Amino acid sequence: MAASDVESELHQPIGAPADGESGGTMTLVEHLEELRRRIIVSAIAIAVFSIIGFIFWQRILDFLLLPLPAISVGLLGPNHKLVQKDLGEAFLISLKLSLAVGFALASPVVLFQMWRFIAPGLTNRERKYALPFTLLGTGLFAIGMATGFVVLRYPIAWLIGFGKDNFVLLLDANSYFTFVAYFLLAFGIVFELPLVLTFLSLVGIVTSQFLRAKRKYILFGLWFLACFITPGADPYSPVIIGVALTILFEFSIILMRILKK
């Protein structure tokens, strides 16, 4: 194929809606340039917020240590100091915390850039649902992580207290923050259940009537899933997530019925 033919194909308009509704048309080169611009803006936002997180990493560290119960004072001392096993581990943990904060704070900017990138190729009907779904997904994820942080102290207290008469716990900083990160992430993902079910309803895969008819089987599956998505071996985490999934499932049915009307 000649170079002129390749260049001609790269500049052919793509992304026109098939149903004739208004939407944007861009060439492949324009799509790639737009994608590069959105990625650069998102990366800058993450970098800026990560730098801010690094400046305040000590306060972030103290905040994440709040779920440690009073029982841990005897293990960590009055200042709640964790164990550092390797040279430079404290610095690496501060970098991980800074990046996590950077991603969390920059998520609205990243989602907005994603929205601006895909919006020109959407139809009017798709645009109608895309932005509310993006905002709903962000809000549910934030609520899920906040809920997880509130209940985090219960599994930590149980895990620290179990076997304390027979074992000496040296609470490693890396293992503690890894547990906290996975626990909060699990809650954030769990709280996306209404968004997923509502989307499946809008595309015609499931209905609220179907979910009500199969309620007991679906709830059994959700509670079974709750036993495997939590990072700890404590009995509190599966119960808390199972209750959250049950409430979110019922909320999803109500939301689907509202949207249908």
C-alpha positions in Angstrom: 0.0 0.0 0.0 1.3 3.4 -1.0 2.2 6.0 1.7 -0.4 8.3 0.3 -3.1 5.6 0.7 -2.0 5.0 4.4 -2.1 8.8 5.1 -5.6 9.0 3.5 -6.9 6.2 5.6 -5.5 7.7 8.8 -7.4 10.9 8.0 -10.7 9.2 7.2 -13.5 10.2 9.6 -14.4 7.6 12.2 -16.8 7.3 15.1 -20.0 8.5 13.3 -23.1 7.2 15.1 -24.9 4.5 13.2 -28.4 5.6 14.2 -28.1 9.0 12.7 -28.2 10.9 16.0 -25.8 13.7 16.5 -22.3 12.8 17.5 -18.8 13.7 16.6 -16.6 12.4 13.8 -12.8 12.5 14.1 -10.0 11.0 12.0 -7.7 8.3 13.5 -4.9 10.8 13.8 -7.2 13.3 15.6 -8.3 10.5 18.0 -4.7 9.7 18.8 -3.8 13.3 19.4 -6.9 13.8 21.6 -6.0 10.6 23.5 -2.5 11.8 24.1 -3.7 15.2 25.3 -6.1 13.6 27.8 -3.5 11.2 29.1 -1.0 14.1 29.6 -3.5 16.1 31.5 -4.4 13.1 33.7 -0.8 12.3 34.3 -0.1 15.9 35.3 -3.0 15.9 37.7 -1.9 12.6 39.3 1.7 14.0 39.6 0.6 17.2 41.2 -1.7 15.5 43.8 1.0 12.9 44.5 3.5 15.7 45.3 0.9 17.2 47.7 0.4 13.7 49.2 4.1 13.4 49.7 4.3 16.7 51.5 1.6 15.6 53.9 2.5 11.9 54.0 3.1 11.9 57.8 -0.4 13.2 58.4 -1.8 10.6 56.0 0.1 7.9 57.8 -1.3 9.0 61.2 -4.8 9.0 59.7 -4.5 5.5 58.4 -3.3 4.3 61.8 -6.5 5.5 63.4 -8.3 2.1 62.9 -5.7 0.5 65.2 -7.5 -0.3 68.4 -6.3 0.4 72.0 -5.1 -3.2 72.2 -2.3 -2.4 69.8 -0.7 0.2 72.1 1.0 -2.7 74.0 2.4 -4.0 70.7 3.4 -0.8 69.0 4.2 1.4 72.0 2.4 4.7 72.9 3.5 6.3 69.6 2.0 3.6 67.4 5.3 2.8 65.6 5.2 0.0 63.0 8.1 -2.3 62.2 10.4 -1.5 59.3 12.2 -4.7 58.0 14.3 -3.3 55.2 16.5 -0.2 54.9 14.6 2.5 53.0 11.2 0.7 53.5 9.8 3.8 55.2 10.6 5.9 52.2 9.0 3.4 49.8 5.9 3.4 52.0 5.7 7.2 51.9 6.0 7.1 48.1 3.2 4.4 47.9 1.0 6.5 50.1 1.7 9.6 48.1 0.8 7.8 44.8 -2.4 6.4 46.3 -3.5 9.8 47.5 -2.5 11.2 44.1 -4.7 8.7 42.2 -7.6 9.2 44.6 -7.6 13.0 44.5 -7.0 13.1 40.8 -9.7 10.6 40.0 -12.3 13.3 39.2 -9.9 14.9 36.8 -9.1 11.6 35.1 -12.8 10.7 34.8 -13.5 14.1 33.3 -10.8 13.6 30.8 -12.2 10.2 29.9 -15.6 11.8 29.5 -14.3 14.5 27.2 -12.5 11.9 25.1 -15.5 9.6 24.5 -18.2 12.3 24.4 -17.7 13.3 20.7 -18.4 9.7 19.7 -21.5 9.2 21.7 -25.1 9.7 20.6 -27.4 12.0 22.4 -29.0 9.1 24.3 -25.7 7.7 25.3 -24.5 11.2 26.5 -27.7 11.4 28.6 -26.6 8.4 30.7 -22.8 8.6 30.5 -22.3 11.6 32.8 -24.7 10.6 35.5 -23.2 7.1 35.5 -19.7 8.6 35.9 -20.8 10.8 38.8 -22.7 8.0 40.4 -19.8 5.6 40.1 -17.4 8.1 41.6 -19.7 8.8 44.5 -20.4 5.1 45.2 -16.7 4.3 45.2 -16.0 7.1 47.6 -18.8 6.1 49.9 -17.6 2.5 49.8 -14.1 3.4 50.8 -15.4 5.7 53.6 -17.6 3.0 54.9 -14.7 0.5 54.8 -12.5 2.9 56.8 -15.2 3.3 59.5 -15.5 -0.5 60.0 -11.8 -1.3 59.5 -11.0 -1.3 63.2 -13.2 -4.4 63.9 -11.3 -6.9 61.7 -8.0 -5.4 62.8 -8.9 -5.7 66.5 -9.9 -9.3 66.0 -6.8 -10.2 64.1 -4.5 -8.5 66.6 -6.2 -10.0 69.6 -6.4 -13.6 68.3 -3.6 -15.7 69.8 -2.0 -12.8 71.7 -1.4 -15.1 74.7 0.7 -17.5 72.5 2.3 -15.3 69.9 4.2 -12.0 69.7 3.0 -9.8 66.8 5.6 -7.6 65.1 3.2 -5.5 63.0 5.1 -4.8 59.7 4.3 -1.4 58.1 4.1 -2.8 54.6 1.8 -5.7 55.5 -0.5 -3.3 57.5 -0.9 -0.8 54.7 -1.3 -3.5 52.2 -4.2 -4.9 54.3 -5.7 -1.5 54.6 -5.4 -0.8 50.9 -7.1 -4.1 49.8 -9.8 -3.7 52.5 -10.8 -0.2 51.3 -10.5 -1.2 47.7 -12.8 -4.2 48.3 -15.4 -1.9 49.8 -15.1 0.6 47.0 -15.7 -2.1 44.4 -18.6 -3.6 46.3 -20.4 -0.3 46.4 -20.4 -0.2 42.6 -23.0 -3.0 42.5 -26.0 -0.6 41.9 -24.1 0.9 39.0 -23.4 -2.4 37.4 -27.0 -3.8 37.8 -28.5 -0.5 36.6 -26.3 -0.5 33.5 -27.3 -4.1 32.8 -30.9 -3.1 33.1 -30.6 -0.2 30.7 -29.0 -2.4 28.0 -31.8 -4.9 28.5 -29.8 -7.8 30.0 -31.6 -7.9 33.4 -34.8 -6.5 34.8 -36.0 -5.6 38.3 -38.6 -8.3 38.0 -35.9 -10.9 37.3 -33.8 -9.8 40.3 -36.8 -10.0 42.6 -37.8 -13.4 41.3 -34.2 -14.8 41.8 -33.5 -12.8 45.0 -32.6 -15.7 47.3 -30.2 -17.2 44.8 -28.5 -13.9 44.0 -28.1 -13.0 47.7 -26.7 -16.5 48.4 -24.1 -15.8 45.6 -23.3 -12.4 47.0 -22.8 -13.6 50.5 -20.6 -16.5 49.2 -18.6 -13.9 47.2 -18.2 -11.8 50.4 -16.2 -14.6 52.0 -13.5 -14.4 49.3 -13.0 -10.7 48.4 -11.9 -9.6 51.9 -8.1 -9.7 52.6 -8.2 -10.9 56.2 -9.2 -14.1 57.8 -11.4 -12.4 60.4 -15.1 -13.2 60.7 -16.2 -9.5 60.7 -15.2 -8.6 57.1 -17.4 -11.1 55.2 -20.4 -10.3 57.4 -19.9 -6.5 57.0 -19.5 -6.8 53.2 -22.4 -9.3 53.0 -24.7 -6.9 54.7 -23.5 -4.1 52.4 -24.1 -6.2 49.3 -27.6 -7.0 50.5 -28.5 -3.4 51.1 -27.0 -2.4 47.7 -28.8 -5.1 45.9 -32.2 -3.9 47.2 -31.2 -0.3 46.4 -30.4 -1.4 42.9 -33.9 -2.9 42.4 -35.4 0.4 43.6 -33.1 2.4 41.3 -33.9 0.2 38.3 -37.7 0.7 38.8 -37.3 4.4 39.1 -35.3 4.6 35.9 -37.8 2.5 34.1 -40.6 4.8 35.0 
